[in-house]
Amino acid sequence: MLKLFLIRAVHQIKPIVPPIIWSFTRKYFKPDSPQVFEGEYSSLSKVKERGYNTLDSLENLYNETLRELNDNKHLKPHTSNAHNPIANLLPLVVALVGHKKEISILDFGGGMGRSYLSCLSALQDSNISIDYHIVDLEDTIEYAMKIYPDNMDVHFHRDIPESLTDVDIVYLGSTLQYINAYQALIQRLAKLKPKYFFLTDYFTSQAETFATAQVNMKDRRIAYWIFNLREIVGLVEQQGYEKIYETRNHQPFQNFSNEFNIDDSCNLLFSRNE
């Protein structure tokens, strides 16, 4: 009770407290939060990983996706995405670029298709149809292919399908940070000549791109890039694209040394230069 009282008191006096004193009070009175990242490394290979996909994580994702598919059949909103503005950004982009009846999307690292279901749910009153292609890991795809009936336009691939043409959107939702050769991946995806590149939920800092370990998921320790924002924007623009949108998600983390402090996670939309 005493600590709760002190926390409330600190919030009330914050506007009139000098910054140096406020920093001191935050050190002792801020609520505990789970650690998300651990360590600073020069490359992903330096990170000792454990359990990128576990049986529990695959089954949990399978059950969540199956529940969302059932919600979609009954025209229910996806409650799991209701308070997650990042998850709702792709349907918004699809709606805004819906200049034709069918939109083709390549979702690299799209898991079991929850972003596809978010699009169906958000666009169910429109006349836009979606041809949705997902590239992901073998074990993820094996689970995902048990979920959808054959008449749904969602397709799973173990690698980028070179035969795919006329792609409207390449979507990289919280995926690029797990890819060792991320520069080469952007170049490969650009060969599909999508009209738009859309990247969401990427932590950036002012430092040069560095690696860390993501440790906020049970029994999992995953190698993870923290990107220099200028580098990522430059990589996509070098492929013939222009950045037309950038937003922040208000997710700052302070568990790195001052040199590597994260600014925030961001979302970036690029349009191909004609």
C-alpha positions in Angstrom: 0.0 0.0 0.0 2.8 2.4 0.9 4.5 1.8 -2.4 1.2 2.4 -4.3 0.7 5.6 -2.5 4.3 6.8 -3.3 3.8 5.9 -7.0 0.6 8.0 -7.2 2.4 10.8 -5.4 5.3 10.7 -7.8 2.9 11.0 -10.8 1.2 14.0 -9.3 4.4 15.9 -8.6 6.2 15.0 -11.8 5.3 18.3 -13.6 7.0 20.4 -10.9 10.0 18.1 -10.2 13.4 18.9 -11.8 14.5 16.2 -14.4 17.4 15.0 -12.3 15.2 14.2 -9.3 12.5 12.7 -11.5 15.1 10.3 -13.0 16.1 9.2 -9.4 12.5 8.6 -8.4 11.8 6.5 -11.5 14.7 4.2 -10.7 13.0 3.2 -7.4 9.3 3.6 -8.0 8.6 2.5 -11.6 6.6 -0.7 -12.0 8.5 -3.8 -12.8 8.2 -4.9 -16.4 9.4 -8.1 -18.0 12.7 -8.1 -19.8 12.3 -8.2 -23.5 15.9 -8.1 -24.8 19.2 -9.3 -23.5 22.7 -8.4 -24.6 24.3 -6.5 -27.5 26.0 -8.5 -30.3 27.6 -7.8 -33.6 25.6 -10.5 -35.5 22.8 -13.0 -35.0 25.2 -15.8 -35.1 26.8 -14.6 -31.9 23.4 -15.1 -30.0 22.9 -18.5 -28.4 19.4 -19.3 -29.4 16.9 -21.7 -27.8 13.5 -22.8 -29.1 12.6 -20.5 -32.0 9.5 -22.6 -32.5 8.4 -24.8 -29.6 5.6 -27.3 -29.5 3.7 -25.0 -27.1 4.2 -21.9 -29.3 3.0 -23.8 -32.5 0.0 -25.2 -30.8 -0.9 -21.9 -29.2 -0.7 -20.1 -32.6 -2.7 -22.9 -34.2 -5.5 -22.6 -31.7 -5.6 -18.8 -31.9 -5.7 -18.8 -35.7 -8.4 -21.5 -35.7 -10.5 -19.4 -33.3 -10.1 -16.3 -35.5 -11.1 -18.3 -38.5 -14.3 -19.4 -36.7 -14.9 -15.7 -35.7 -14.6 -14.8 -39.3 -17.2 -17.3 -40.4 -19.6 -15.9 -37.8 -18.8 -12.3 -38.8 -17.4 -11.5 -35.4 -14.6 -9.0 -34.8 -11.2 -10.6 -33.9 -11.0 -9.7 -30.2 -7.3 -10.7 -30.1 -6.5 -7.8 -32.4 -9.0 -5.3 -31.0 -6.4 -3.5 -28.9 -3.4 -4.0 -31.2 -3.2 -1.1 -33.7 -0.1 -2.7 -35.4 -2.1 -5.8 -36.3 -4.8 -3.7 -37.9 -2.5 -1.7 -40.2 -2.3 -4.1 -43.1 -6.1 -4.2 -43.7 -6.1 -0.4 -43.7 -3.3 -0.3 -46.4 -5.2 -2.9 -48.5 -8.3 -0.8 -48.3 -6.5 2.4 -49.4 -4.7 0.8 -52.3 -7.7 -1.2 -53.4 -7.8 0.2 -56.9 -8.8 -3.1 -58.4 -11.1 -6.0 -57.4 -8.3 -8.4 -56.4 -5.3 -7.5 -54.3 -2.3 -9.8 -54.3 -0.2 -9.9 -51.1 3.0 -11.7 -50.2 3.4 -12.0 -46.5 6.9 -13.0 -45.7 6.9 -14.6 -42.2 3.1 -14.6 -42.1 2.9 -17.5 -39.7 -0.5 -19.3 -39.9 -2.3 -16.5 -41.6 -3.7 -14.3 -38.8 -3.0 -11.1 -40.9 -4.9 -12.7 -43.7 -7.9 -13.2 -41.4 -7.6 -9.7 -40.1 -7.9 -8.5 -43.7 -11.0 -10.6 -44.3 -12.6 -9.4 -41.1 -11.9 -5.7 -41.7 -12.8 -5.8 -45.4 -15.9 -8.0 -45.3 -18.2 -5.2 -46.4 -16.0 -4.2 -49.3 -15.8 -5.6 -52.8 -12.1 -6.3 -52.5 -10.9 -9.9 -52.8 -7.5 -11.0 -51.6 -5.0 -13.4 -53.1 -2.8 -14.0 -50.0 0.5 -15.8 -50.1 2.5 -16.7 -47.0 6.2 -17.7 -46.7 7.2 -19.3 -43.5 9.1 -22.2 -41.8 8.3 -25.8 -42.5 6.8 -26.6 -39.1 4.6 -23.5 -39.1 3.3 -24.3 -42.6 2.4 -27.9 -41.6 0.2 -26.6 -38.8 -1.3 -23.8 -40.9 -2.3 -26.1 -43.8 -4.6 -28.0 -41.4 -6.6 -24.8 -40.7 -8.1 -23.5 -44.0 -10.6 -25.1 -46.4 -9.5 -25.4 -50.0 -11.8 -22.6 -51.2 -10.0 -19.9 -49.3 -7.4 -17.8 -51.2 -4.5 -18.3 -48.8 -1.5 -20.1 -50.0 1.6 -21.3 -48.1 5.2 -21.5 -49.4 8.5 -22.6 -48.0 10.3 -20.1 -50.1 9.5 -17.0 -52.1 7.5 -18.2 -55.1 9.4 -16.9 -58.2 6.3 -17.6 -60.4 4.2 -15.1 -58.4 3.6 -12.1 -60.6 1.6 -8.8 -60.3 2.1 -8.5 -56.5 0.5 -5.5 -55.0 1.9 -5.6 -51.5 5.0 -7.3 -50.0 4.3 -7.4 -46.2 7.0 -7.9 -43.6 5.2 -7.8 -40.3 7.7 -8.2 -37.4 9.8 -10.6 -39.4 12.9 -9.0 -40.9 14.6 -8.7 -37.5 14.9 -12.6 -37.4 16.6 -12.9 -40.8 20.4 -13.1 -40.8 20.9 -11.8 -44.4 18.1 -9.2 -44.3 19.7 -7.1 -47.0 19.6 -10.0 -49.5 16.0 -10.8 -48.6 14.9 -7.2 -49.4 16.6 -7.5 -52.7 15.0 -10.8 -53.5 11.5 -9.5 -52.6 12.1 -6.4 -54.7 12.5 -8.7 -57.8 8.8 -9.4 -57.5 8.3 -5.7 -58.2 5.5 -5.2 -55.7 3.7 -1.8 -55.9 4.1 -1.4 -52.1 6.6 -2.6 -49.5 5.0 -2.5 -46.0 7.1 -3.1 -42.8 5.5 -3.1 -39.4 6.8 -3.3 -35.8 10.5 -2.9 -36.1 12.7 -1.6 -33.3 15.2 1.0 -34.3 18.0 3.0 -32.7 20.4 5.8 -33.6 23.2 3.3 -33.4 24.4 1.1 -36.2 22.3 -2.1 -36.6 23.2 -4.6 -33.9 21.9 -8.0 -32.6 20.4 -8.9 -29.3 18.4 -11.9 -27.8 14.7 -11.7 -27.5 13.8 -13.3 -24.2 10.2 -12.4 -23.3 8.6 -15.7 -24.5 8.6 -18.8 -22.4 11.3 -21.3 -23.2 12.5 -19.3 -26.1 15.7 -17.2 -26.7 15.7 -15.8 -30.2 18.4 -13.9 -32.1 17.0 -10.5 -33.1 18.3 -7.4 -35.1 17.8 -3.9 -33.7 17.9 -1.8 -36.9 19.4 1.5 -37.7 16.4 3.2 -39.2 18.3 5.1 -41.9 19.8 1.8 -43.1 16.5 0.0 -43.5 14.9 2.9 -45.3 18.0 3.2 -47.6 17.9 -0.6 -48.4 14.3 -0.4 -49.7 14.8 2.9 -51.5 17.8 1.5 -53.3 15.4 -1.1 -54.9 13.4 1.7 -56.6 11.0 2.7 -53.8 10.0 5.8 -52.0 9.0 6.0 -48.3 5.5 7.5 -48.1 4.5 6.7 -44.5 6.2 6.3 -41.1 4.6 5.9 -37.7 5.8 5.0 -34.2 4.2 2.5 -31.8 5.2 4.1 -28.5 7.2 1.0 -27.3 10.5 2.4 -26.0 12.9 0.1 -24.1 15.7 1.2 -21.9 17.5 -2.1 -21.1 20.5 -1.4 -23.4 23.6 0.7 -22.7 23.2 4.4 -23.7 25.0 3.8 -26.9 22.4 1.3 -28.1 19.2 2.7 -26.6 16.1 1.9 -28.7 14.1 4.9 -30.0 10.8 3.0 -30.6 9.3 0.4 -32.9 8.1 1.8 -36.2 6.0 1.1 -39.3 7.2 2.0 -42.8 5.3 2.0 -46.1 7.1 2.4 -49.4 5.7 2.9 -52.9 7.5 1.8 -56.1 8.8 4.6 -58.3 7.2 4.5 -61.7 
